[in-house]
Amino acid sequence: MAMCEHLIQADDPEARTPEGCEECLAEGGRWVHLRRCLDCGHIGCCDSSPAKHATAHFHGTGHPVVQSFERGETWRWCYADSQMG
């Protein structure tokens, strides 16, 4: 299967909140793993986290691609096409 256009065209923005999930930090929440939006640099928590802020960011903005923001991980995920890159 060919890689989707979103993954091919994904950018590499700086993390807006490198210390953790943007919304969890503001709300006093907690996260399990972090994801960085490759459109705007938003850092959100993964779907194993209570609030699932990375997925909520996709639904709110339409920004389709995230990359793991965990040390040593470089995989990317396209929400729009349900494809890993």
C-alpha positions as CSV (number, residue, x, y, z in Angstrom):
1,M,0.0,0.0,0.0
2,A,1.3,3.4,-0.9
3,M,1.9,6.0,1.8
4,C,-1.0,8.6,2.0
5,E,-0.4,12.2,0.8
6,H,-0.9,13.6,4.3
7,L,2.1,11.6,5.6
8,I,4.2,12.5,2.5
9,Q,3.5,16.2,2.9
10,A,3.7,16.4,6.7
11,D,5.8,19.2,8.1
12,D,8.2,19.2,11.2
13,P,7.1,22.1,13.4
14,E,8.6,22.8,16.8
15,A,6.7,21.5,19.8
16,R,4.4,24.1,21.3
17,T,4.7,22.6,24.8
18,P,7.7,20.3,24.9
19,E,7.1,19.6,28.6
20,G,3.8,17.7,28.0
21,C,0.3,17.7,26.8
22,E,-0.9,21.3,26.2
23,E,-4.4,20.7,27.6
24,C,-3.4,18.4,30.4
25,L,-0.9,21.0,31.6
26,A,-3.6,23.7,31.6
27,E,-6.2,21.5,33.3
28,G,-4.0,19.6,35.7
29,G,-4.6,16.3,33.9
30,R,-2.3,13.4,33.3
31,W,-1.1,11.6,30.2
32,V,0.4,8.2,29.2
33,H,2.1,9.0,25.9
34,L,2.5,12.2,23.9
35,R,1.9,13.0,20.2
36,R,3.0,16.0,18.2
37,C,0.8,17.5,15.5
38,L,2.9,17.8,12.3
39,D,0.8,20.8,11.1
40,C,1.1,23.2,14.1
41,G,3.3,21.5,16.8
42,H,0.5,21.0,19.3
43,I,1.4,18.4,21.9
44,G,-1.5,16.2,22.9
45,C,-1.9,13.0,24.9
46,C,-2.5,9.6,23.2
47,D,-5.7,7.6,23.2
48,S,-4.5,5.5,26.1
49,S,-4.6,8.7,28.2
50,P,-7.8,9.7,30.0
51,A,-8.5,12.8,27.8
52,K,-7.2,11.7,24.4
53,H,-6.2,15.3,23.5
54,A,-4.2,14.4,20.4
55,T,-7.3,12.8,18.7
56,A,-9.5,15.7,19.9
57,H,-7.0,18.1,18.3
58,F,-7.4,16.3,15.0
59,H,-11.2,16.4,15.2
60,G,-11.2,20.1,16.2
61,T,-8.6,21.3,13.6
62,G,-8.5,18.7,10.8
63,H,-4.8,18.5,11.2
64,P,-4.3,14.8,10.1
65,V,-0.8,13.7,11.0
66,V,0.8,13.2,14.4
67,Q,4.2,11.9,15.3
68,S,5.1,10.1,18.5
69,F,6.6,12.6,21.0
70,E,8.3,9.8,23.0
71,R,12.0,9.6,23.2
72,G,13.4,7.1,20.7
73,E,10.2,6.8,18.7
74,T,9.8,8.3,15.2
75,W,6.6,6.8,13.8
76,R,3.8,8.9,12.4
77,W,0.0,8.4,12.2
78,C,-2.5,9.9,9.8
79,Y,-5.9,10.1,11.4
80,A,-7.6,10.9,8.1
81,D,-6.4,7.8,6.3
82,S,-5.8,5.5,9.3
83,Q,-2.3,4.9,8.1
84,M,1.1,4.7,9.8
85,G,4.2,6.1,8.3
